[in-house]
Amino acid sequence: MSAGATEGAGRSPDHLLYSVAVEYYLQEATQAEIAQRLRTSRATVSRLLAEARRRGIVSIEVRHPDAGPDRDLAAAVADALGLHEVHLYPDVPADSPHGVLSGALSRPLAAVLEGARLAAGDVLLVSSGRMVYAAAHAELPQLPGVLVAPTVGGQLEPEPWYQTNEIIRAFAASVGGNPAFLYAPALPGAALREGLLDDPGIRRVVDTWGTAKAAVMGIGAPPQQRVSLPHFVPAQSAALDRAVGDICSRFYDREGVAVEFPGSERLIATPLELLQRIPVTVAVASGPEKVGGILAGARAGYFNRLVTDTSTAAQLVSATS
């Protein structure tokens, strides 16, 4: 039976939904591979999977056999940190190519985004950083009409994970959404900042921060443990000695209180208090150096969902026991 026939019928037959679910969840076929077999689009496959979940065809049994222990660990992390959801992926070596990490992130991040139920016109904020860069190149569900907007201005560093607009373009392409670019530096001079915020194009993007329905963000390690920092962050500043991490270039301490540094009042980046108001906020972070930032950020309510690896999850449970 062709996918076109199922779309015309309005409701897809149970056997087709079950077949697609088994291929995706049990046989680990990608949405692209399923779409090729059905001679249809990834967007149609994504809709079939969503309908299978809504109609109860996909249950806890339609998962990888190894998911049991991970599910228990994820539940333990969610309970310890007071999060709505935690999704895990197998440990990936730190020196792995970004493509390997992107593949590992695809399934757990897709589950979170599908659960967010974003509709055309909704705003999805996306930050920068290594993990988010990998996430932007993952295989994600189609979110047609969703506006994908940055949480922070541009940065001068040459690494691709600092290039905010490039990440936005890639993420929007992955979900089939519409990108919104922010043509402003993350930390402009005082006089320039006011002029930039008066620009209609920049103001339109900044205004999305207060209306967003979801956000996907990385968590930075403490400045003293970072291999690289954006050029505008004064790594030697004593003010940052108590920072345990940052989200959207906004640093905070172990209590989740914002840590200011010289010039941070000029940042063009989503304020932490706005993150607390967004319905679905997803942190994508892993590694022992991120544990303190994850703990503090979760307790402060800067994110309510977490995608991490199994080792970091175990460390989080240990740190809270």
Summary of the structure (lengths in Angstrom):
residues: 321
radius of gyration: 20.0
end to end distance: 52.5
largest distance: 65.5
contacts: 1071
relative contact order: 0.13
helix: 48%
strand: 13%
